[in-house]
Amino acid sequence: MDQSTLRHALHLMPIFVCVAKYQSFSKAAEELCVTQGAISQNIRKLEDILGFSLFHRLTRRIILTDKGQRLLTTVQGSLLEISGEIESIKRKELNGNLNISCPPTLASKWLAPRLKSFTEKNPGISIHFRCRNDLVDFECEHIDLAIYYGKGTYPDLNVTFLMDEFFFPVCSEKYADQFSLWKNPQALQQCLLLHDSQPWAHAQYYSEWKLWFERMRLHTFSPQSGLSFDQNIAAVSAATNGIGVAIGRNRLVQLDIEAGLLVAPIGKKLLTDQAYYIVTMHENTNTPRVTAFRNWLLGEVAKSA
């Protein structure tokens, strides 16, 4: 059989497999969304090309001939082999290292509790986290994907919105009682403020408290006093231990509040000007590993919405 004839025969094989599955021209026509006549005509063409009958045409049904059964077995085996090879190629492309830059507290408080589901589905991907708050040089640092907390303006990069964030004061329950903080923002003037010194790129150490005071119209409050830490997790840990009051981001303190380690005594949760974004270089945006992790992240946010 020459190559042109073989290509024509291969083009008709899916129709043959569908008819063989149902042993019915009409049911095959329904599945393939064509007419019964078209199915019958194509099977006739295939039989003419092959030089033998594929089906016995009985009064109310059709059944495979011996040669038709042999061909079906061969075709199905070949399709399984092709499918297996495609999956093998995909797995090979998917397997490997994935370098991710992520804010430390987000990695600890939001990502880590969820990662099991990703690693179970993608055992061939080895994730290497580089936990930091500042912006990265993707090319020089070999970063495949970053999660940034900011306003989403990152020139010459591919940016996907991940999730928004709310912020509010948090402290230990004992500290809230001691300073009468319950529903009483005025009492914050007597408290030790705890700062994340770099809540987002290029921010001042007091930026979060300043923004919260402005939103609450507490214009006489000074946001610059207190202790500052270069990691949000350290400021929140100090609050957990009764040292003062920190600004908590809802995504990052939710588990500690549920566990009773922190309280939100003022009760006012405000939407921040910042949000979390998935950021990649344009040339890496659709690579298999990046795509798998980005889709997983978006799925996790959707589940918790």
N, C-alpha and C positions, 0 to 999 in steps of 0.2 A: 504494500500500500504506500503510495507516494505521500509526501508531506502535506500537500494541499488536501488530499482526500482524508488523511488522518486528522488534520485540524477540523475539517467539517464534521467528522464522526465524533470527535471529542466535544465539539460544540453542542451536539445533540445528546450527550451522555446524561446530563442532569435530568432531561425529560424522561429518558429511559429509566433512570433510577426512581424517579417519582412515580411513574406508571407501575413499575415493579413493586414499589412499596404498597400501593393501594390495590394492585391488580384490577385497575379500573381507569379507563380513559377519562370518564366524567369527573371522578374525584381528583385526579391529577390536574385536570383543567381548572378545577376550583382553586387548588393550591397555587397554581402558577398564574392564575388570573388570565387565562386565554380560553378560547373555545375548544370544545371537545373535538371538533373537526381538525383544528390546528394540531392538537396532540396526536391524533390518529395519523395525520399526514406526515408529521415529523418522524414518527416511529417507522412508517413505511420508508421514508428516505433513509433512515439509519439502516434498516434491514437491506435495502438495495445496495448501500455502500458496503456493508459487511458481507453480503452474499448469502445470508441465511436468516431464517425466521427467528424472532425473539419471543413471540407469544403464540400460543394456540388461541384462536378466537372462537370461543364457544357461543352458544345462543345468548346467555345472560351474563357471561363473565369472560375474563381472559386469564390464562395461566402461562407461566414461563415455560418455554421449551427447555430441553436439557442444555442446549447451547446458550440460551438466554440466561439460565441459572449460572452456568460457568462464567459468562461475561459479567453478570451482576456481582458474583463473589470477587472477581478480580478487580472490578471498578471500586467496590466498597473497600477492599483492602488497600487499594491505591489511595483513595480519599483519606482513609485513616492515617496512612503513612505521611501523606502531604500535610494533613492537619497537625500531626505530631511534630513534623519538621518545622512548621510555621511557629508552633508554640515554643519549640526549642530555640529557634532564632530569637523570638521575643524575649524569652527568659535570659538568653545570653546578653542581649542588649540591656535588659533591666538589671541584671546582676552587676555589682561593683560598688564603688565608694560614692557617697553623697556627702559633700561638705556643706554644712549649714551654719550660717551666722544667725544668732538669736539673742535677744536680751536675756540676761541670766535668770531674772525672776520669772519671766514667761516660760523659760525652759524648765525651771524647777516646779513652778506651781500650776502651769496649764498644760505644757507639752508632755512632761514626764508621766503624769497619771494616765495619759491617753495613748502613749506610744506602743503599748503592747499590741493593739489591734493592727497597727501598721506593720510591725515587725513580723507578726504571724502571717499576714497576707503577702509580705515581701521578704522572705528569709534570705534572699540573695543580695539584698541591699545593705551595705555597711554604712551606717550614718556616723559622721564625725561632727559633733557640735563644737562650735567656737563661740562661747558665750560672752557677749560684749554689747555695750549700748551704742557705740559710735558707728558711723558708716564705714563700710569696708571697700577695699579696692578688689573687686571681683577677680580681675585677671591676675594681678600680682599675688593675691592670697589664695587663688584657686578655689574660690567660693562658688558653689553651684546655685545656691538659693539663700536669700536672707529674709528675715522677718524684721521689719523696721517699725518702730513706734514713732509716728510723726504725722505730717500733713499730706503725705503722698506725692510730694513733688520731688522726683528724683530723675533729673534729666538724663537722656540717652540710655535709660533702663526700662525694662518691661515691668509694669506695676499692676498688681491685682489687689483690690480691697479684700481684706480678710475679715476684720470685725471691728466694731466700735468699742468704746470704753467709757465707763462712768468712774468718777472719783469722789472721795468723801473722807473725812477724818476717821481714823480708827485708833483704838487703844485697848488696853486690857479692861475688863469689867471693873476691877478694883480701882484702877486709875480714874475711870469715868465716875465712879461713886465718890472718890476722894475729892474731885474738883467739880462735882455737881454739873457734869457735862450733858446730862440727858435733856435733849431738846433745848439746849441752852448754849448757842454759839458764842454768846458774850463771855462765857467762862473760859474760852480759849486764851484770853489775854493773860490768864494766870498760869497757863500750861507751858511746858517745854515742847517746842516744835521740833519734829524730826524730819529731816530733808533727804530726799534722793537728789544728790548733787548734779546728776545728769539724767533727768527723766526722759529727755529726747535730745537728739543732736543739736548742739549749739545753744542749749538752754542754760539759764542761770541756776545755781543751786537752790534758789528759793522760788523758782518759776511756778511750781505746782501750788504751793501755798498762796502765792501772790494771785494766781488765777482764781483759786477757790474763794479767797477773801473778796476779790472784785465781783465775782458772780453772786456772792452773798451780800454784797453792798456793805461790807465791813471795812470801810475805807480808812478808818483810824487805826486799824490793826497793822502791826509791823510784821511782814513775812520773813524778815531777814534774821531774826533771832533763832537761837536753838542750836541743835547739833546736825551736822550734815554727813552723809555717808555716800560713797561712790557707787553703791548698789542699792536698789530699791529693797531687795530682800533683807539687807542689814538694817535699814530704817524700820521696816515692818517688824523685824525680830526684836528690835529695841522696844517698840511699842508693845509687843506681846509680853515682854518682860517688865512692863510697868514703868519704863523710863520716861515716856512722854507720849505725844500724839503724832502719828504719821499720816500722810495722805495715802489712802489705800485705793488701788485700782480694782474695780469689781472683779475682773477676770483673775486677778492675782491674789486676792484675799478671801475669795468666796469659801474655799475649803477651810481656812482658819476660822472664819466666822461660824461656819456650820459645826466645826469642832469645839466651839466655845473658847478658842484661844484669843479671839478678838471680838470687839463689839463696835458698832457704828452709832455712837450715842447721839450725834446731832440728827441723824436720820435723813438728811437731805443728800440724795445722790444726783450729781450733775453730770451731764454729757460733756466729755472733754472736747477740746479743739483738735485733739490728736486721735489717731486710730492705728490699727495694726495693718501692715501691708506686706504682701509677698512680693519680693523684688528679685529679678534675675537679669542677666545680660540677655539681649535679644536673641543671640545665637544659641542660648541654652534653654530658652523658654519651653520648647516642645520636645526636648530630649526625654526618653522613656522614664528615667529615674526622677527627674524634676517634675514631669507631668504626674507621675504616680504620687509623689509627696504633696504636690500642690492640690491635687484632687482630694487626697485624704484630709488635708487641713480644712479645705472648704466643706467637706462632708462632716467633719467634727463640729464645726461651727453651726452647720445646719441642724445637727442633732441636738445641740444645746440651746437652739433659738426658742 
